[in-house]
Amino acid sequence: MGDDSDNTDSRYNADINLEDERDVEEWCRTFACTPAQLSAAVKMMGHSAKRVRVYLRDKQQSVS
């Protein structure tokens, strides 16, 4: 039985589709953000989940 880290890592190599409501909901859960925050991050960083994750993480750390 494999562990979930492989699935998570491959998911972060995916693109975020803001036009797909289900995709937005899943990424918002994954990144613990709102749809507006996700949309802003995609506009800044492009559709790469990996780059959006880093952007949101860095943004959250700068607020703390």
Phi and psi in radians as a Rosetta constraint file:
Dihedral C 1 N 2 CA 2 C 2 CIRCULARHARMONIC -1.413 0.35
Dihedral N 2 CA 2 C 2 N 3 CIRCULARHARMONIC 2.852 0.35
Dihedral C 2 N 3 CA 3 C 3 CIRCULARHARMONIC -1.690 0.35
Dihedral N 3 CA 3 C 3 N 4 CIRCULARHARMONIC 2.907 0.35
Dihedral C 3 N 4 CA 4 C 4 CIRCULARHARMONIC -1.290 0.35
Dihedral N 4 CA 4 C 4 N 5 CIRCULARHARMONIC -0.228 0.35
Dihedral C 4 N 5 CA 5 C 5 CIRCULARHARMONIC -1.103 0.35
Dihedral N 5 CA 5 C 5 N 6 CIRCULARHARMONIC -0.590 0.35
Dihedral C 5 N 6 CA 6 C 6 CIRCULARHARMONIC -1.097 0.35
Dihedral N 6 CA 6 C 6 N 7 CIRCULARHARMONIC -0.755 0.35
Dihedral C 6 N 7 CA 7 C 7 CIRCULARHARMONIC -1.161 0.35
Dihedral N 7 CA 7 C 7 N 8 CIRCULARHARMONIC -0.683 0.35
Dihedral C 7 N 8 CA 8 C 8 CIRCULARHARMONIC -1.151 0.35
Dihedral N 8 CA 8 C 8 N 9 CIRCULARHARMONIC -0.787 0.35
Dihedral C 8 N 9 CA 9 C 9 CIRCULARHARMONIC -1.062 0.35
Dihedral N 9 CA 9 C 9 N 10 CIRCULARHARMONIC -0.756 0.35
Dihedral C 9 N 10 CA 10 C 10 CIRCULARHARMONIC -1.189 0.35
Dihedral N 10 CA 10 C 10 N 11 CIRCULARHARMONIC -0.567 0.35
Dihedral C 10 N 11 CA 11 C 11 CIRCULARHARMONIC -1.123 0.35
Dihedral N 11 CA 11 C 11 N 12 CIRCULARHARMONIC -0.682 0.35
Dihedral C 11 N 12 CA 12 C 12 CIRCULARHARMONIC -1.205 0.35
Dihedral N 12 CA 12 C 12 N 13 CIRCULARHARMONIC -0.273 0.35
Dihedral C 12 N 13 CA 13 C 13 CIRCULARHARMONIC -1.533 0.35
Dihedral N 13 CA 13 C 13 N 14 CIRCULARHARMONIC 0.017 0.35
Dihedral C 13 N 14 CA 14 C 14 CIRCULARHARMONIC -1.461 0.35
Dihedral N 14 CA 14 C 14 N 15 CIRCULARHARMONIC 3.017 0.35
Dihedral C 14 N 15 CA 15 C 15 CIRCULARHARMONIC -1.779 0.35
Dihedral N 15 CA 15 C 15 N 16 CIRCULARHARMONIC 2.623 0.35
Dihedral C 15 N 16 CA 16 C 16 CIRCULARHARMONIC -1.660 0.35
Dihedral N 16 CA 16 C 16 N 17 CIRCULARHARMONIC 2.215 0.35
Dihedral C 16 N 17 CA 17 C 17 CIRCULARHARMONIC -1.845 0.35
Dihedral N 17 CA 17 C 17 N 18 CIRCULARHARMONIC 1.770 0.35
Dihedral C 17 N 18 CA 18 C 18 CIRCULARHARMONIC -1.219 0.35
Dihedral N 18 CA 18 C 18 N 19 CIRCULARHARMONIC -0.246 0.35
Dihedral C 18 N 19 CA 19 C 19 CIRCULARHARMONIC -1.491 0.35
Dihedral N 19 CA 19 C 19 N 20 CIRCULARHARMONIC -0.165 0.35
Dihedral C 19 N 20 CA 20 C 20 CIRCULARHARMONIC -1.812 0.35
Dihedral N 20 CA 20 C 20 N 21 CIRCULARHARMONIC 1.888 0.35
Dihedral C 20 N 21 CA 21 C 21 CIRCULARHARMONIC -0.988 0.35
Dihedral N 21 CA 21 C 21 N 22 CIRCULARHARMONIC -0.710 0.35
Dihedral C 21 N 22 CA 22 C 22 CIRCULARHARMONIC -1.148 0.35
Dihedral N 22 CA 22 C 22 N 23 CIRCULARHARMONIC -0.711 0.35
Dihedral C 22 N 23 CA 23 C 23 CIRCULARHARMONIC -1.091 0.35
Dihedral N 23 CA 23 C 23 N 24 CIRCULARHARMONIC -0.757 0.35
Dihedral C 23 N 24 CA 24 C 24 CIRCULARHARMONIC -1.070 0.35
Dihedral N 24 CA 24 C 24 N 25 CIRCULARHARMONIC -0.805 0.35
Dihedral C 24 N 25 CA 25 C 25 CIRCULARHARMONIC -1.040 0.35
Dihedral N 25 CA 25 C 25 N 26 CIRCULARHARMONIC -0.770 0.35
Dihedral C 25 N 26 CA 26 C 26 CIRCULARHARMONIC -1.125 0.35
Dihedral N 26 CA 26 C 26 N 27 CIRCULARHARMONIC -0.760 0.35
Dihedral C 26 N 27 CA 27 C 27 CIRCULARHARMONIC -1.206 0.35
Dihedral N 27 CA 27 C 27 N 28 CIRCULARHARMONIC -0.628 0.35
Dihedral C 27 N 28 CA 28 C 28 CIRCULARHARMONIC -1.094 0.35
Dihedral N 28 CA 28 C 28 N 29 CIRCULARHARMONIC -0.696 0.35
Dihedral C 28 N 29 CA 29 C 29 CIRCULARHARMONIC -1.132 0.35
Dihedral N 29 CA 29 C 29 N 30 CIRCULARHARMONIC -0.797 0.35
Dihedral C 29 N 30 CA 30 C 30 CIRCULARHARMONIC -1.072 0.35
Dihedral N 30 CA 30 C 30 N 31 CIRCULARHARMONIC -0.764 0.35
Dihedral C 30 N 31 CA 31 C 31 CIRCULARHARMONIC -1.657 0.35
Dihedral N 31 CA 31 C 31 N 32 CIRCULARHARMONIC -0.022 0.35
Dihedral C 31 N 32 CA 32 C 32 CIRCULARHARMONIC 0.907 0.35
Dihedral N 32 CA 32 C 32 N 33 CIRCULARHARMONIC 0.964 0.35
Dihedral C 32 N 33 CA 33 C 33 CIRCULARHARMONIC -2.407 0.35
Dihedral N 33 CA 33 C 33 N 34 CIRCULARHARMONIC 2.987 0.35
Dihedral C 33 N 34 CA 34 C 34 CIRCULARHARMONIC -1.547 0.35
Dihedral N 34 CA 34 C 34 N 35 CIRCULARHARMONIC 2.852 0.35
Dihedral C 34 N 35 CA 35 C 35 CIRCULARHARMONIC -1.028 0.35
Dihedral N 35 CA 35 C 35 N 36 CIRCULARHARMONIC -0.634 0.35
Dihedral C 35 N 36 CA 36 C 36 CIRCULARHARMONIC -1.140 0.35
Dihedral N 36 CA 36 C 36 N 37 CIRCULARHARMONIC -0.722 0.35
Dihedral C 36 N 37 CA 37 C 37 CIRCULARHARMONIC -1.142 0.35
Dihedral N 37 CA 37 C 37 N 38 CIRCULARHARMONIC -0.717 0.35
Dihedral C 37 N 38 CA 38 C 38 CIRCULARHARMONIC -1.097 0.35
Dihedral N 38 CA 38 C 38 N 39 CIRCULARHARMONIC -0.806 0.35
Dihedral C 38 N 39 CA 39 C 39 CIRCULARHARMONIC -1.059 0.35
Dihedral N 39 CA 39 C 39 N 40 CIRCULARHARMONIC -0.764 0.35
Dihedral C 39 N 40 CA 40 C 40 CIRCULARHARMONIC -1.103 0.35
Dihedral N 40 CA 40 C 40 N 41 CIRCULARHARMONIC -0.713 0.35
Dihedral C 40 N 41 CA 41 C 41 CIRCULARHARMONIC -1.135 0.35
Dihedral N 41 CA 41 C 41 N 42 CIRCULARHARMONIC -0.719 0.35
Dihedral C 41 N 42 CA 42 C 42 CIRCULARHARMONIC -1.134 0.35
Dihedral N 42 CA 42 C 42 N 43 CIRCULARHARMONIC -0.685 0.35
Dihedral C 42 N 43 CA 43 C 43 CIRCULARHARMONIC -1.124 0.35
Dihedral N 43 CA 43 C 43 N 44 CIRCULARHARMONIC -0.605 0.35
Dihedral C 43 N 44 CA 44 C 44 CIRCULARHARMONIC -1.374 0.35
Dihedral N 44 CA 44 C 44 N 45 CIRCULARHARMONIC -0.694 0.35
Dihedral C 44 N 45 CA 45 C 45 CIRCULARHARMONIC -1.959 0.35
Dihedral N 45 CA 45 C 45 N 46 CIRCULARHARMONIC -0.138 0.35
Dihedral C 45 N 46 CA 46 C 46 CIRCULARHARMONIC 1.589 0.35
Dihedral N 46 CA 46 C 46 N 47 CIRCULARHARMONIC -3.064 0.35
Dihedral C 46 N 47 CA 47 C 47 CIRCULARHARMONIC -1.509 0.35
Dihedral N 47 CA 47 C 47 N 48 CIRCULARHARMONIC -0.028 0.35
Dihedral C 47 N 48 CA 48 C 48 CIRCULARHARMONIC -1.195 0.35
Dihedral N 48 CA 48 C 48 N 49 CIRCULARHARMONIC 2.100 0.35
Dihedral C 48 N 49 CA 49 C 49 CIRCULARHARMONIC -1.069 0.35
Dihedral N 49 CA 49 C 49 N 50 CIRCULARHARMONIC -0.621 0.35
Dihedral C 49 N 50 CA 50 C 50 CIRCULARHARMONIC -1.093 0.35
Dihedral N 50 CA 50 C 50 N 51 CIRCULARHARMONIC -0.807 0.35
Dihedral C 50 N 51 CA 51 C 51 CIRCULARHARMONIC -1.227 0.35
Dihedral N 51 CA 51 C 51 N 52 CIRCULARHARMONIC -0.657 0.35
Dihedral C 51 N 52 CA 52 C 52 CIRCULARHARMONIC -1.127 0.35
Dihedral N 52 CA 52 C 52 N 53 CIRCULARHARMONIC -0.723 0.35
Dihedral C 52 N 53 CA 53 C 53 CIRCULARHARMONIC -1.017 0.35
Dihedral N 53 CA 53 C 53 N 54 CIRCULARHARMONIC -0.821 0.35
Dihedral C 53 N 54 CA 54 C 54 CIRCULARHARMONIC -1.103 0.35
Dihedral N 54 CA 54 C 54 N 55 CIRCULARHARMONIC -0.760 0.35
Dihedral C 54 N 55 CA 55 C 55 CIRCULARHARMONIC -1.057 0.35
Dihedral N 55 CA 55 C 55 N 56 CIRCULARHARMONIC -0.837 0.35
Dihedral C 55 N 56 CA 56 C 56 CIRCULARHARMONIC -1.156 0.35
Dihedral N 56 CA 56 C 56 N 57 CIRCULARHARMONIC -0.685 0.35
Dihedral C 56 N 57 CA 57 C 57 CIRCULARHARMONIC -1.112 0.35
Dihedral N 57 CA 57 C 57 N 58 CIRCULARHARMONIC -0.802 0.35
Dihedral C 57 N 58 CA 58 C 58 CIRCULARHARMONIC -1.146 0.35
Dihedral N 58 CA 58 C 58 N 59 CIRCULARHARMONIC -0.679 0.35
Dihedral C 58 N 59 CA 59 C 59 CIRCULARHARMONIC -1.125 0.35
Dihedral N 59 CA 59 C 59 N 60 CIRCULARHARMONIC -0.722 0.35
Dihedral C 59 N 60 CA 60 C 60 CIRCULARHARMONIC -1.143 0.35
Dihedral N 60 CA 60 C 60 N 61 CIRCULARHARMONIC -0.712 0.35
Dihedral C 60 N 61 CA 61 C 61 CIRCULARHARMONIC -1.160 0.35
Dihedral N 61 CA 61 C 61 N 62 CIRCULARHARMONIC -0.585 0.35
Dihedral C 61 N 62 CA 62 C 62 CIRCULARHARMONIC -1.256 0.35
Dihedral N 62 CA 62 C 62 N 63 CIRCULARHARMONIC -0.393 0.35
Dihedral C 62 N 63 CA 63 C 63 CIRCULARHARMONIC -1.411 0.35
Dihedral N 63 CA 63 C 63 N 64 CIRCULARHARMONIC -0.578 0.35
